[in-house]
Amino acid sequence: MANNTYRDRLRVVPQFRPDEHDKYADILFGRLERRLQRWDPESVELELSVKDRDMGSQRVALECWVPGLPKIVGTSKDPELDKAVVEVRDDVWRQIDRQVNKRQTLRRG
């Protein structure tokens, strides 16, 4: 079995330049990686995208698929790309946390 990491499971769409991939992966992981630890990296999929880059309607999205949870999508309209990536990371983190807590509450109930 390969030793994949969550970082290995991240797809970055072409609107991001190749020289930006590591920078944005660094922003995403750490906090988000700790939240994903309950799942095997092989079972997690992540995709970072930006639409209308450098335009007034720029929209950054981080999509996350983990077993047992609905698809999670974090979005940001912040015009500064670094801030937008932080926002989508935190949005996905919150949504995963909310789903996990909801499931735990249902199991206890």
QUIJO-V275299 format. One record per backbone hydrogen bond with DSSP energy under -0.5 kcal/mol. NH is the residue of the N-H (numbers start at 0). CO is the residue of the C=O. Records with the same first field share a line. If there is no record, write none. Layout:
NH->CO  CO
This chain:
3->1
8->4  5
9->6
10->45
12->10  47
15->12
19->16
20->16  17
23->19
24->20
25->21
26->22
27->23
28->24
30->28
31->27
33->29
34->30
35->31
36->32  33
38->35
42->39
43->40
44->64
45->8
46->62
47->10
48->60
50->58
54->51
57->54
58->50
59->75
60->48
61->73
62->46
63->71
64->44
68->65
71->63
73->61
75->59
80->78
83->79
84->80
85->81
86->82
87->83
88->84
89->85
90->86
91->87
92->88
93->89
94->90
95->91
96->92
97->93
98->94
99->95
100->96
101->97
102->98
103->99
104->100
105->101
106->102
107->103
108->104
